[in-house]
Amino acid sequence: MTPLDWDRHPPALTPGYFSSVTRSPRENLIPLNPTTAELTGPVFGAQHIGALDGDLLRNAAGPDELAIGPRIIVHGRVLDEAGRGVPDALLEIWQANAGGRYRHARDGYLAPLDPNFSGCGRVLTGEDGGYRFDTVMPGAYPFPNGPNAWRPAHIHFSVFGWAFAQRLVTQMYFEGDPMIRHCPIVATLPSAEAVDALTARYDPANDRPMDARAFRFDIVLRGRRTTPMEA
């Protein structure tokens, strides 16, 4: 396991993001050597991935129903420090619906729930590290970080290796969203380059014509171009 580079990743304590004050460690961290069991299990395989797990338009929808909202394709590759694709990585995503609401008991935003949208999906990367999700554009939503704090449209990504100890978590934003520069969570990133690394680019060459826009988001696991990850 490679330690995080704190010149690249956001620090655990950033008082401008109020929740980090209570979530961040108050004492120096104590390094512990992981056990063999932590590094090697449990393992994942293709048999755990359902046919619709990567299709958020349909994986929680009723018969002949679809999730509501602007349809998008999110695709890209998981890469190592040399730009090589990382195969068989388990990617999980979760997101708000098109109105900006999560299907979660503690989400009290007034936007309506979509009964045909769970907001969750998962895929395994292919031989070239490639992945793809079909989903809807998530909506912005307010959150209690000040009198008028909003989260831009975003999708959470969890990247697993072969075991739970090999897990990285990050967020993806969308090119051109004016809310990005106003977000207190985005402001925890150490540089404009880090924000850029978390911004998916519109990719018209991979649109589904008359149906869905495509956005490309590559995830780099190590090296100088490492995708910023959450502490």
C-alpha positions in Angstrom: 0.0 0.0 0.0 1.4 3.4 -1.0 1.0 6.3 1.5 -0.9 9.4 0.3 1.2 12.3 -1.0 -0.2 15.3 1.1 1.1 17.8 -1.5 -1.4 16.2 -3.9 -4.3 15.1 -1.7 -6.6 17.3 0.5 -5.6 17.4 4.2 -7.8 15.7 6.7 -8.4 18.9 8.6 -9.7 21.9 6.6 -11.8 24.2 8.9 -13.5 25.8 5.9 -15.2 22.4 5.4 -17.0 22.2 8.8 -17.4 18.4 8.9 -13.6 17.9 8.7 -13.2 19.5 12.2 -15.0 16.6 13.9 -13.9 13.9 11.4 -10.2 14.5 11.3 -7.8 12.8 13.8 -6.9 14.9 16.9 -3.7 13.0 17.6 -0.7 11.9 15.5 -1.5 8.7 13.5 0.1 5.5 14.6 1.3 3.3 11.6 0.3 -0.3 11.8 1.6 -3.0 9.5 -1.3 -4.7 7.8 -1.8 -8.4 8.3 -1.8 -10.9 5.4 -5.5 -11.4 5.8 -6.1 -7.6 5.4 -4.0 -7.5 2.3 -5.4 -10.6 0.6 -9.1 -10.9 1.5 -11.9 -10.8 0.8 -11.2 -11.0 -2.9 -13.5 -9.9 -5.7 -14.4 -11.5 -9.1 -16.6 -11.1 -12.1 -19.1 -13.5 -10.6 -20.1 -10.8 -8.1 -21.1 -8.2 -10.8 -24.6 -8.4 -12.1 -25.5 -7.6 -15.7 -27.1 -4.3 -14.9 -24.8 -3.2 -12.0 -23.2 -0.6 -14.2 -26.5 0.7 -15.6 -28.0 3.1 -13.1 -30.8 3.9 -15.5 -32.1 0.4 -15.1 -30.6 -1.4 -12.1 -33.3 -0.1 -9.7 -36.1 0.6 -12.1 -39.4 -1.3 -12.4 -40.5 -3.2 -15.5 -40.5 -0.9 -18.5 -39.3 2.0 -16.4 -36.1 4.2 -16.4 -34.4 6.6 -14.0 -35.5 10.2 -14.6 -33.0 12.9 -15.7 -30.5 13.9 -18.4 -28.9 10.6 -19.4 -25.1 10.5 -19.4 -22.3 8.0 -20.0 -19.3 8.1 -17.6 -16.3 6.2 -18.8 -12.5 6.2 -18.6 -9.6 4.0 -17.5 -8.0 3.2 -14.2 -4.2 3.7 -14.7 -0.9 3.1 -12.9 1.9 5.6 -12.7 3.2 4.6 -16.1 -0.2 5.1 -17.8 -0.8 1.4 -18.1 -4.4 0.2 -17.6 -5.2 -1.7 -14.3 -7.5 -4.6 -15.0 -10.0 -6.2 -12.7 -10.3 -3.2 -10.3 -13.7 -3.0 -8.7 -15.2 0.5 -9.1 -18.3 1.4 -7.1 -20.1 4.7 -7.6 -22.9 6.5 -5.7 -24.6 9.8 -6.5 -27.6 12.0 -6.0 -30.5 11.8 -8.4 -31.2 14.4 -11.1 -32.9 16.6 -8.5 -29.9 16.5 -6.1 -31.3 14.0 -3.6 -29.8 10.7 -2.4 -31.8 7.7 -1.6 -30.8 7.8 2.1 -32.8 8.0 5.2 -30.9 11.1 6.5 -31.2 13.1 3.2 -33.8 15.7 4.0 -33.5 17.8 0.9 -36.9 18.8 -0.5 -36.2 17.5 -4.0 -38.3 14.4 -4.8 -36.9 10.9 -4.8 -36.9 8.9 -8.0 -38.4 5.4 -7.3 -36.5 4.0 -10.3 -33.1 5.3 -9.3 -30.9 3.9 -6.5 -27.9 6.1 -7.2 -25.4 3.1 -6.9 -23.5 1.0 -9.4 -20.4 -1.1 -9.7 -18.2 -2.6 -12.5 -14.9 -4.4 -12.9 -12.3 -2.7 -15.2 -11.4 -4.5 -18.4 -8.1 -5.7 -19.6 -7.1 -2.2 -20.6 -8.4 -0.7 -17.3 -11.5 0.7 -19.0 -14.8 1.1 -17.3 -18.3 2.6 -18.2 -21.4 3.6 -16.3 -24.8 4.6 -17.7 -26.5 7.0 -15.4 -28.2 10.5 -15.1 -26.6 13.8 -14.5 -26.7 14.3 -10.7 -28.2 17.6 -9.4 -26.6 20.1 -7.2 -27.8 20.3 -3.6 -27.5 22.5 -0.5 -25.6 21.3 2.5 -25.1 22.7 6.0 -21.7 24.3 5.7 -22.8 27.9 6.0 -25.8 30.1 5.1 -25.8 29.2 1.4 -23.4 26.3 0.7 -24.0 24.0 -2.3 -22.4 20.9 -3.7 -21.8 20.9 -7.4 -22.9 18.0 -9.5 -20.6 15.1 -8.6 -20.2 11.3 -8.5 -18.4 9.5 -5.7 -16.0 6.8 -6.8 -14.6 3.9 -4.7 -11.7 2.0 -6.3 -10.8 -1.5 -4.8 -7.8 -3.6 -5.6 -8.1 -7.3 -4.5 -9.1 -6.6 -0.9 -10.9 -4.1 1.3 -7.6 -2.7 2.6 -6.8 -1.7 -1.0 -9.4 0.9 -1.3 -9.3 4.6 -2.5 -12.2 7.0 -2.5 -12.6 10.2 -4.6 -15.2 12.4 -6.3 -15.7 13.4 -9.9 -17.0 16.8 -11.1 -18.2 17.9 -14.5 -16.4 20.3 -16.9 -18.0 23.7 -17.1 -20.0 23.5 -13.8 -20.0 27.0 -12.3 -20.7 25.6 -8.8 -17.2 23.9 -8.6 -15.4 27.0 -7.6 -17.9 27.8 -4.8 -17.8 24.4 -3.1 -16.2 24.3 0.4 -15.2 20.7 -0.2 -13.5 21.4 -3.5 -11.7 24.2 -1.8 -9.9 21.7 0.4 -7.8 20.6 -2.7 -4.3 22.0 -2.6 -4.1 23.3 -6.2 -6.0 24.2 -9.3 -4.3 21.2 -10.9 -5.8 18.9 -8.3 -9.3 20.3 -9.1 -8.6 19.7 -12.8 -7.7 16.1 -12.1 -11.1 15.5 -10.5 -13.0 17.1 -13.4 -14.5 14.9 -16.1 -14.3 16.2 -19.7 -17.2 16.2 -22.1 -16.4 13.5 -24.7 -18.7 14.0 -27.7 -17.0 11.3 -29.7 -18.5 8.8 -27.2 -22.0 10.3 -27.0 -25.0 8.0 -27.7 -26.6 10.2 -30.4 -30.0 11.6 -29.6 -29.8 9.8 -26.2 -26.9 10.5 -23.8 -23.8 12.7 -23.4 -20.5 11.1 -22.6 -17.9 12.3 -20.0 -14.4 10.9 -19.6 -12.8 10.5 -16.2 -9.5 8.6 -15.9 -8.3 7.6 -12.4 -4.5 7.4 -11.8 -3.5 5.4 -8.8 0.1 6.4 -8.2 2.8 8.8 -9.4 3.0 12.5 -10.1 -0.4 12.5 -11.8 -2.2 10.6 -9.0 -5.9 11.4 -8.8 -6.5 13.2 -5.5 -8.2 10.9 -3.0 -10.0 11.5 0.3 -8.2 11.0 3.5 
